[in-house]
C-alpha cells in the first residue's frame, strides 16, 4: 500500500500566483488544496475530516494577513507546519516553529523548502 501524497493548503489572493504554486506542487506530486483568503482557508482547516500536512500562505493577504491566519490556523490545528511566502521575506518576523520562503522563488527552492518542513514533522 502506497503512502498518500502529503496535502498542502495554499493560501494566496492572487489567482495567477496561486495557480502557478498549485501547478508546481502538483507536479512535485503533492496533493493540493486552495484558498484565496484567510476566511476560505479557515473553513478548510476547520473540517477535521480533511487531512492537511502543511499550510503555505502569502504573508500579505488582504483583510486577515498571513500572520493572523497562522495564529487562527494553529488554534484549529496546533501542530500544523506553516510556510509563509513573501516578497519581503527578510523583513518579516516569524515564530521559530514557522517557516518563510522569499518571493519570487524557483521550483527547486519551493520543493526543497517543502520537503525539509515535511521531513521535520
N, C-alpha and C positions, 0 to 999 in steps of 0.2 A: 504494500500500500504506500503510495507516494504521499509526502507531506504537502499539505496545501500551501500555495504561494502566500507569502506574507501580504497582509492587507494594509494599504496606506490610504489615509484620508487626506486628500489635497484640498486646501482651502485657499482660494485665490480669486479676487474680484475681477481681474482682467481675463475675459473669456479666452483670448488667444494665448496668453501665457499659461492659463490653466490647461488648455487643450494640449499645448506643447509638453508641459510637465507630465500630464497623464499619458500621452503617447510614449514618451521616453520611458516612464516607469513600466508601462505595459510591455514595451519591447524588452525591458530587462526582466520580464516575467513576474512582475508583482501584480497583485490584484489591487485595483484602484477604485476608490470612492471619491466623488467630487462634491464640493460645496462652494458656492460663490460668495458666502459671507459667514460671519460668526453664528448667526441665528440658524442657518441651514446646517452648519457643522454641529452645533449643539443638539439639534434634532437627531442627527445621525448618531452622535455619541450617546445620546440618551436611550437609544434602542440597544438594550443589553444583549439581545439575540445576535447583534451584528458584531462579529469579531474584528478588532482593529489593532494592528501591531505598531503603528506609527502615525502621528498626525504631522503633516508638513503644511505649515501655514505662512502666508505672506505676513510680514510684520505690519505693513502699512495698510491694513484693511479699513474701509470706511465704517462709521458708526461704532463698532467694537473692534479695537485694534488687536493685533495678534497676541499681545501680552495679556490683555483682558480675556481673550478667548482661551489662551493656555491655562490661565488660572481657573476659569469655569470648567474647562475640559478635565482638569485634574480633580475637581470636586466630584465629577461623574466617574472618572477612571483614574484613580490616584497613581497607578503605575505606568500610565501611557507615556511613551517616549514622544518628545515634541521637537520638531526641527523647524526653526524659523528661516524663511528666505527673505533677504533684504538687500536692497541696493545700497544700504548704508550699514552693512554688517559690522564694520569697525566701530560704529557709533552706538550700537545698541547693547544694553546690559541684560544678559540673560542669566537666569539661575544656573548654578553649577550642574544641575541634572537635566538641563535643556541644551539644545544644540542650535548652531546657526550656520547657514551657508550664504555666501555673498552672491548677489545677482550682478551681472549675468554669470551663470556657471555652465561648465561643459557637461556633457553627458557622463563622461568619466568621473568628474568631480561629484556629481549627484549620485551616481552608482556607488562610488567608494564611501561617501558620507552615509548613505542609507544602509549599506551593508555593515559598516562599522557600528552604527547605532543599534541595528538589529542583533548583531553578534554579541553586543554587550548586555543584552537582556538576560 
